[in-house]
Amino acid sequence: MSLAVRFDDIHKDFGPVRVLHGVSFALAPSRIYGLVGENGAGKSTLMKILAGYEKPSAGAIEIDGTPVHFGGSREAEAAGIVLIHQEFNLAEHLTISQNMYLGHEKRRGWFVDDTAMHDEARHYLAQVGLDKTPGTPVRELIVAEKQLVEIAKALSRHARLLIMDEPTATLTPEETHRLFALMERLKADGVTIVYISHKLDEVERITDEVIVMRDGRFVSRGETAGFTRQQMANLMVGREVSDMFPDKAPVPEGAGVALKVEGLAVPGWIEGLSFQVHAGEVFGFAGLVGSGRTEAFEAMLGLRRRSAGRVEIAGRCIELNSPRDAMRQGLTYLSEDRKGKGLHVDLSLQDNLTLMTHERYAHPLIDTRAERDALQQAVGEFGIRVGDLAGRARTLSGGNQQKLALAKFLQPDPRVIVLDEPTRGVDVGAKRDIYFMIHRLAREGRAVIVISSELIELIGLCHRVAVMRAGRLQAILGREHLTEEELIAHATGTH
C-alpha cells in the first residue's frame, strides 16, 4: 500500500514563462504533508505533474525508487496517485454515481452495471458523510456537497497517494472535522496525503510535516509542530506578515441607510429576513452551509424566486428582476463561484474587466484603447499580478483572479457591494490585500456586505455581523459581541 515519491530538479515552462525552478524534495509513505505557498507559488502545478495532468519540462519523478513518466492522469491513477482538484471536475447533468465512475464504469458483460456502481458509491458517500442517494443529479447539489462528491470519487480510485487541493474551502466545520477523521484513517491504512491549503490553522491541525514553496521554488520543510502559523505565513510571502486586518474606521456619524431589506421570503430557503446596512459599513453574514445566506442575495437579484420582501437602496424602494437591474440601481453581487459566475476564464483580462460596462466604451464601436487603459489602471489599483496583459483570465492565479473579479464588479461604481466568500482559495498575501481593499471601499462611502464561512475573517473585517440558521436571522452582533464563541452559538442554535 505504501508509496514513496521523490521530485528531482523539476522545472516547468508554459511557453516563455517558467513556473517551477528546479524543485527537489521527497515524500515518505503514510504521512500527511501540508504543501503551502501563495497563489502562483507552483504547488498545484507540481502536483498536476505528479498526477499526470502535466509533463515536466525538465527533471524526474521517482516512485519507490523507480523513475516514472506518466502519459496522463489514467496512468498516474493506475499507479495509485489521485488528485482532487480545487475546481470541481463534475458533469452537472449526470448523477453522483455516474460522475464517480465516469471513464471507470463497472460492467456486466457488454452493459454498464448501474446497480454495482450505486452500491459501491453508497459506501464511499457514507465515508465522506454525504447523505444523498447515488442517483441524485449533481446539478441539484450545493457547492459543499459537490466537494464531498469529488472526495468520494477519489476514494473510489483506491489511492495510495492522495492529493487534496483546498478540499475544505466550501465545507462546514462539522464536515471538515469528518474529513480530517477520514484522512487519519487513510494514513493509518498506509495512504500518503498531500494537503494543499491556505487555511494555516487546518494545516497546523491535520498535517505531520509542512513543505513551503514560493515563486516556483522549494523554500523550507519541517515537522508541523516546529512551525507557528506566523512562521508559515512569513515563509510563504518572503517577508514579515503582520496586521492582517486594517483598523476598522467607525461608520460615519449620520451615515444614511444604503440597503434596507424587510420581510424577505424565499420558498424553501428564507423566512422573514430583515436588516439594514449603512453607507461606510462593512456588514457580515455568518452561518453554516445551507443556512440561506447566498440564497437570500440571489433572490434579491432576481436569480431565485421570492414570495415576499421589500428592498430599498438609498431610501428608494426598488424591484430587481436580474443582476443587470441591480447593477443599474447601484447594487453588485460577486458570487462565491468566481470561475463559474464571476469571470469568463477563457476571455481576456480586458474583456472580463469591462464586460458589465460595455456601453461606457462604445462610441458606437468599442474603444479598445480605453479598455486597455482601464485594465492598466485596475492592475495597479488592485495589485493584480499579470504576466501578460493580453492573456486570458485562466492564466492568473486564484488570488489574482479574485482581484480581477472585484475590479470587474466595481466598474459600474456601485453604492452597495455584496461579496460572497471573497477570499475562498486565496493565499495569505492576497487575503490581506483584499481585506484592505474592502475597507478602502467602505471609507469611500460604499456599503460592503461580506458573506463568509471564516469566522476570523468576519470578526476582523466587519462592523456588525448577521447570523443565519435554517433560513432565519438569529442575531445581528455589534463589535463588542464579535467572538467565535458567540457566532458559533447563534449559528448552531446553542445560544
Summary of the structure (lengths in Angstrom):
residues: 495
radius of gyration: 23.3
end to end distance: 46.3
largest distance: 75.3
contacts: 1633
relative contact order: 0.11
helix: 37%
strand: 26%
